[in-house]
Each structure stands twice: as structure tokens, then as C-alpha cells.
Amino acid sequence: MGNSKIVPPAPNEINDAFSYIKQNAPKLIDNYKIAALELSKAPKDYSLSDEERAASIIVPDDFINLRNFVNDAYKGRSSVYLLFLYMGIRKIIISSEA
């Protein structure tokens, strides 16, 4: 395994995946945006350490649902590829009016 290179998805692959989700499961995108907005409004308890604060964050089901959809749609790809693909899709959703 010493020679295997990690090849992240190209920008066009991320855009294609986003388009696929938008066509086949648009509710996932809408729900993700709502969950991200709610999470950003959650009060932050600064009396906690960074580790405690991170541990107290509950990942919304809508984040998990999108991740599972991406993993199912692109079965057989490496976990690193899937993670980068998910992060790219997440960035599109959060940074735009997807």
C-alpha cells in the first residue's frame, strides 16, 4: 500500500454529485441548510474547554442523512474520496443559495 495515492474528487465531480443530489433528493439539501443554520445559532458555552464543547455538539440527523446518501451513491470509492466529496458538497450547500 505504500504506492497508493489519495486522489480527491475533482471540482467537476463535486459539482456533478451536487447536481445528482439536487435532482434525486432535493429535500436532503434543504434540510441540511436548515440544520446548518440552526446549528450556527446554537449558544456557545465558553466556560467549556474546546474538547468539551466539541463533544457537546450533537450532529443533526440531516448531516448524517446527506453523508449516508453520498456514501450510498458512490459505493466502492475510498473513504477519503467520499469524505472530500461530502465536504465539497457541504461547502456548495452552505456557501450558496443551493
VOKOL-729281 format. One line per field, with one value per residue: residue number from 1; x, y, z of N, C-alpha, C, O in turn; chain. Coordinates in Angstrom, 3 decimals, padded with zeros to 6 digits, always signed. Example, Ala and Ser with C-alpha at 12.3 -4.5 7.8 and 13.67 -1.06 7.14 Angstrom:
// VOKOL-729281
n (1,2)
n_east (+013.190,+012.850)
n_north (-005.690,-002.250)
n_up (+007.800,+007.080)
ca_east (+012.300,+013.670)
ca_north (-004.500,-001.060)
ca_up (+007.800,+007.140)
c_east (+013.200,+012.900)
c_north (-003.300,+000.030)
c_up (+007.800,+007.870)
o_east (+014.236,+013.409)
o_north (-003.319,+001.138)
o_up (+008.465,+008.039)
chain (A,A)
//
This chain:
// VOKOL-729281
n (1,2,3,4,5,6,7,8,9,10,11,12,13,14,15,16,17,18,19,20,21,22,23,24,25,26,27,28,29,30,31,32,33,34,35,36,37,38,39,40,41,42,43,44,45,46,47,48,49,50,51,52,53,54,55,56,57,58,59,60,61,62,63,64,65,66,67,68,69,70,71,72,73,74,75,76,77,78,79,80,81,82,83,84,85,86,87,88,89,90,91,92,93,94,95,96,97,98)
n_east (+000.812,+002.134,+002.472,+000.001,-001.930,-003.740,-006.502,-008.313,-011.742,-012.314,-013.121,-015.243,-016.376,-017.413,-019.323,-020.967,-021.882,-023.282,-025.310,-026.552,-027.614,-029.303,-031.158,-032.183,-032.676,-033.686,-034.724,-032.921,-030.884,-032.212,-033.005,-030.500,-029.429,-031.162,-030.638,-027.921,-028.067,-029.562,-027.765,-025.680,-026.772,-026.933,-026.361,-023.124,-021.151,-018.791,-017.464,-016.666,-014.045,-012.280,-012.393,-014.492,-016.590,-016.688,-017.408,-019.956,-021.521,-024.198,-024.554,-026.616,-029.321,-029.856,-027.389,-026.122,-027.825,-027.384,-024.693,-024.821,-026.318,-024.558,-022.470,-023.781,-024.512,-022.079,-020.771,-018.041,-015.993,-013.035,-012.831,-011.687,-011.957,-014.769,-015.194,-013.993,-015.617,-018.125,-017.521,-017.025,-019.544,-021.001,-019.832,-020.724,-023.481,-023.663,-022.389,-023.865,-026.955,-028.196)
n_north (-001.199,+001.117,+002.652,+003.653,+006.383,+009.114,+010.274,+012.998,+014.040,+015.695,+019.173,+019.242,+016.738,+016.989,+019.000,+017.595,+015.556,+017.067,+018.091,+015.689,+014.939,+017.129,+016.697,+014.131,+013.956,+016.441,+017.396,+016.632,+018.509,+020.919,+020.375,+020.055,+022.624,+024.038,+022.738,+023.371,+026.129,+026.332,+025.083,+026.900,+028.970,+028.099,+028.518,+029.178,+027.684,+029.085,+028.474,+025.944,+023.627,+023.426,+020.765,+019.729,+021.310,+020.588,+017.926,+018.228,+018.967,+018.074,+016.174,+017.008,+014.973,+015.453,+016.094,+013.660,+012.127,+013.232,+012.603,+009.790,+009.365,+010.262,+008.421,+006.019,+006.495,+006.613,+004.187,+001.957,+003.685,+005.158,+005.766,+008.193,+009.630,+009.780,+011.326,+013.788,+014.389,+014.681,+016.868,+018.828,+019.027,+019.881,+022.383,+023.721,+023.763,+025.279,+027.680,+028.810,+029.691,+027.140)
n_up (+000.000,+000.016,-002.291,-003.020,-003.967,-002.620,-004.138,-004.408,-005.104,-008.221,-008.904,-010.804,-010.414,-007.872,-008.324,-010.118,-008.441,-006.578,-008.238,-008.878,-006.372,-005.965,-007.975,-007.393,-004.645,-003.437,-001.033,+000.911,+000.651,+001.262,+003.936,+005.089,+004.880,+006.581,+009.025,+009.342,+009.639,+012.013,+013.759,+013.672,+015.087,+017.637,+021.113,+022.429,+024.819,+026.514,+028.801,+028.753,+027.848,+024.690,+023.838,+025.395,+024.495,+021.804,+022.109,+023.046,+020.959,+019.034,+016.244,+013.645,+012.413,+009.752,+008.636,+008.811,+007.224,+004.661,+004.336,+004.387,+002.070,+000.076,+000.499,-000.163,-002.827,-004.083,-003.702,-003.205,-003.672,-002.196,+001.354,+001.969,-000.424,-000.471,+001.809,+001.101,-001.075,+000.149,+001.828,-000.099,-001.315,+000.882,+001.265,-001.029,-000.523,+001.863,+001.165,-000.816,-002.399,-002.640)
ca_east (+000.000,+002.998,+002.395,-001.337,-002.085,-005.091,-006.944,-009.599,-012.593,-012.083,-014.252,-016.399,-017.011,-018.199,-020.493,-021.834,-022.508,-024.272,-026.426,-027.233,-028.405,-030.356,-032.163,-032.754,-033.034,-033.562,-035.082,-031.697,-030.169,-032.999,-032.911,-029.116,-029.273,-031.902,-029.898,-026.679,-028.448,-029.923,-026.544,-024.889,-027.437,-026.892,-025.486,-021.843,-020.783,-017.342,-016.844,-016.161,-012.819,-012.565,-012.754,-015.828,-017.547,-016.803,-018.130,-021.346,-022.248,-024.946,-024.592,-028.007,-029.627,-029.816,-025.997,-025.865,-028.605,-026.682,-023.454,-025.199,-026.745,-023.327,-021.767,-024.525,-024.490,-020.715,-020.210,-016.862,-014.915,-012.321,-013.464,-011.118,-012.638,-016.136,-015.142,-013.746,-016.806,-019.129,-017.113,-017.227,-020.991,-021.376,-019.378,-021.646,-024.772,-023.564,-021.889,-024.712,-028.403,-028.342)
ca_north (+000.000,+002.280,+003.436,+004.153,+007.824,+009.576,+011.162,+013.608,+014.310,+016.943,+020.086,+018.874,+015.572,+017.514,+019.659,+016.545,+014.889,+018.012,+018.088,+014.401,+015.025,+018.124,+016.060,+012.903,+014.088,+017.870,+017.639,+016.490,+019.789,+021.892,+020.031,+020.303,+024.080,+024.417,+022.211,+024.149,+027.442,+026.130,+024.779,+028.131,+029.859,+027.492,+029.257,+028.530,+027.746,+029.324,+028.002,+024.598,+023.548,+023.130,+019.352,+019.546,+021.973,+019.739,+016.705,+018.550,+019.252,+016.939,+016.271,+016.828,+013.827,+015.877,+015.989,+012.227,+011.661,+013.635,+011.805,+008.430,+009.389,+010.351,+007.135,+005.001,+006.821,+006.433,+002.961,+001.424,+004.688,+005.138,+006.589,+009.544,+010.240,+010.087,+012.438,+015.022,+014.641,+015.197,+018.210,+019.720,+019.235,+020.689,+023.747,+024.305,+023.996,+026.344,+028.941,+029.316,+029.508,+025.861)
ca_up (+000.000,+000.065,-003.511,-003.321,-003.779,-002.334,-005.207,-004.040,-006.263,-008.948,-008.732,-011.632,-009.797,-006.750,-008.914,-010.650,-007.297,-006.045,-009.190,-008.712,-005.135,-006.176,-008.832,-006.832,-003.221,-003.120,+000.367,+001.712,+000.594,+002.037,+005.352,+005.519,+005.058,+007.791,+010.173,+009.476,+010.166,+013.423,+014.493,+013.782,+016.044,+018.970,+022.024,+022.695,+026.228,+026.522,+030.037,+028.462,+027.050,+023.281,+023.728,+025.964,+023.608,+020.614,+022.495,+023.351,+019.719,+018.503,+014.787,+013.214,+011.549,+008.350,+008.202,+008.667,+006.066,+003.440,+004.280,+004.013,+000.669,-000.716,+000.623,-000.912,-004.261,-004.604,-003.109,-003.875,-003.638,-000.918,+002.394,+001.866,-001.572,-000.048,+002.758,+000.338,-001.890,+001.093,+002.257,-001.236,-001.444,+002.044,+001.010,-002.011,+000.132,+002.865,+000.618,-001.886,-002.255,-003.378)
c_east (+000.850,+002.874,+001.027,-001.429,-003.537,-005.460,-008.297,-010.448,-012.239,-013.306,-015.475,-017.118,-017.882,-019.464,-021.479,-022.585,-023.583,-025.511,-027.251,-028.134,-029.578,-031.497,-032.913,-033.205,-032.929,-033.883,-033.860,-030.940,-030.895,-032.861,-031.521,-028.918,-029.963,-031.139,-028.612,-026.971,-028.792,-028.674,-025.705,-025.487,-027.368,-025.937,-024.217,-021.474,-019.272,-016.669,-016.283,-014.834,-013.217,-013.038,-014.163,-016.902,-017.766,-017.616,-019.615,-022.181,-022.920,-025.045,-026.035,-028.174,-029.522,-028.393,-025.676,-026.596,-027.912,-025.424,-023.752,-025.621,-025.519,-022.590,-022.456,-024.422,-023.121,-020.019,-019.000,-015.712,-014.246,-013.021,-012.939,-011.777,-014.044,-016.167,-014.929,-014.950,-017.898,-018.785,-017.302,-018.696,-021.490,-021.017,-020.304,-022.969,-024.699,-023.197,-022.797,-026.166,-028.770,-029.804)
c_north (+001.255,+003.181,+004.037,+005.643,+008.136,+010.581,+011.737,+013.859,+015.650,+017.853,+019.711,+017.646,+016.006,+018.193,+018.642,+015.836,+015.786,+018.035,+016.805,+014.429,+015.979,+017.545,+014.944,+013.011,+015.548,+018.204,+017.509,+017.813,+020.834,+021.641,+020.303,+021.794,+024.547,+023.976,+023.011,+025.521,+027.348,+025.900,+026.037,+029.100,+029.333,+028.274,+028.467,+028.751,+027.865,+028.935,+026.586,+024.677,+023.258,+021.684,+019.107,+020.156,+021.131,+018.489,+016.980,+018.835,+017.974,+017.138,+016.043,+015.625,+014.205,+015.850,+014.525,+011.684,+012.009,+012.789,+010.379,+008.356,+009.411,+009.009,+006.043,+005.232,+006.528,+005.249,+002.508,+002.419,+004.635,+006.066,+008.021,+010.300,+010.671,+011.261,+013.762,+015.396,+015.264,+016.626,+019.228,+020.042,+020.130,+022.151,+024.449,+024.667,+025.215,+027.691,+029.525,+029.220,+028.260,+025.506)
c_up (+000.000,-001.150,-003.791,-002.992,-003.476,-003.412,-004.815,-005.286,-006.903,-008.751,-009.575,-011.068,-008.618,-007.281,-009.473,-009.518,-006.683,-006.940,-009.058,-007.474,-005.332,-007.020,-008.126,-005.374,-002.779,-001.663,+001.273,+001.776,+001.427,+003.530,+005.911,+005.797,+006.338,+009.033,+010.417,+010.067,+011.647,+014.276,+014.686,+014.797,+017.476,+019.872,+022.313,+024.168,+026.325,+027.832,+029.843,+027.712,+025.610,+023.117,+024.252,+025.063,+022.349,+020.936,+022.734,+022.100,+019.232,+016.997,+014.347,+012.290,+010.076,+007.797,+007.910,+007.440,+004.758,+003.265,+003.823,+002.550,-000.249,-000.688,-000.190,-002.411,-004.885,-003.927,-003.903,-003.930,-002.273,+000.085,+002.353,+000.711,-001.162,+000.917,+002.029,-000.525,-001.014,+001.515,+001.135,-001.440,-000.319,+001.823,+000.009,-001.336,+001.047,+002.221,-000.458,-001.514,-003.037,-003.643)
o_east (+000.309,+003.148,+000.892,-001.062,-004.448,-004.804,-009.312,-009.924,-011.908,-014.400,-016.611,-018.332,-018.960,-020.552,-022.690,-023.778,-024.660,-026.637,-028.481,-029.283,-030.703,-032.663,-034.133,-034.038,-032.176,-033.372,-033.767,-030.421,-030.272,-032.630,-031.374,-028.325,-029.413,-031.004,-028.259,-026.212,-028.364,-028.545,-025.089,-024.778,-027.707,-024.842,-024.243,-021.493,-018.556,-015.450,-015.519,-014.543,-014.359,-013.966,-014.940,-017.982,-018.897,-018.423,-020.439,-023.406,-022.279,-025.562,-026.615,-027.291,-029.144,-028.207,-025.048,-026.045,-027.853,-025.133,-023.041,-025.311,-025.455,-022.141,-021.789,-024.264,-023.027,-018.828,-018.948,-014.575,-014.821,-013.706,-013.670,-012.117,-014.468,-017.066,-015.613,-015.264,-018.518,-019.658,-017.696,-019.058,-022.303,-021.794,-020.630,-023.509,-025.573,-023.651,-022.533,-026.535,-029.559,-030.089)
o_north (+002.361,+004.377,+004.851,+006.092,+007.502,+011.610,+011.044,+013.887,+016.614,+017.365,+019.847,+017.518,+015.454,+017.983,+018.803,+015.555,+015.316,+018.001,+016.832,+013.990,+015.687,+017.870,+014.829,+012.222,+015.865,+019.185,+018.195,+018.190,+021.552,+022.571,+020.725,+022.180,+025.354,+024.743,+023.292,+026.019,+028.184,+026.449,+026.222,+029.963,+030.048,+028.648,+027.242,+029.875,+026.869,+029.051,+026.096,+025.662,+022.887,+021.409,+018.373,+019.590,+020.980,+018.045,+016.070,+018.931,+016.939,+018.155,+014.998,+015.304,+013.378,+015.608,+014.197,+010.870,+011.184,+012.317,+009.823,+007.381,+008.669,+008.520,+005.232,+004.285,+006.231,+005.308,+002.659,+002.035,+004.128,+007.016,+008.960,+011.475,+011.787,+012.099,+014.746,+016.576,+016.256,+017.493,+020.365,+021.189,+021.027,+023.048,+025.624,+025.752,+026.080,+028.735,+030.617,+028.729,+028.316,+024.472)
o_up (-000.015,-001.047,-004.705,-001.906,-004.009,-003.572,-004.880,-006.399,-006.213,-008.465,-009.119,-011.223,-008.398,-006.747,-009.322,-009.633,-006.316,-006.443,-009.117,-007.528,-004.925,-006.799,-008.247,-004.927,-001.858,-001.123,+002.291,+002.827,+002.209,+004.303,+007.058,+006.804,+007.088,+009.986,+011.562,+010.898,+012.442,+015.370,+015.736,+015.314,+018.419,+019.453,+022.425,+024.670,+026.230,+027.967,+030.675,+027.033,+025.340,+022.355,+023.641,+024.893,+021.886,+020.119,+022.636,+022.176,+019.050,+016.532,+014.643,+011.494,+009.245,+006.604,+006.903,+006.700,+003.846,+002.165,+002.985,+001.866,-001.228,-001.725,-000.833,-003.181,-006.076,-003.621,-005.124,-004.205,-001.310,-000.295,+002.668,+000.851,-001.462,+000.850,+002.312,-000.686,-001.397,+001.554,+001.390,-001.705,-000.542,+002.151,+000.176,-001.556,+001.008,+002.688,-000.963,-000.448,-003.980,-004.246)
chain (A,A,A,A,A,A,A,A,A,A,A,A,A,A,A,A,A,A,A,A,A,A,A,A,A,A,A,A,A,A,A,A,A,A,A,A,A,A,A,A,A,A,A,A,A,A,A,A,A,A,A,A,A,A,A,A,A,A,A,A,A,A,A,A,A,A,A,A,A,A,A,A,A,A,A,A,A,A,A,A,A,A,A,A,A,A,A,A,A,A,A,A,A,A,A,A,A,A)
//
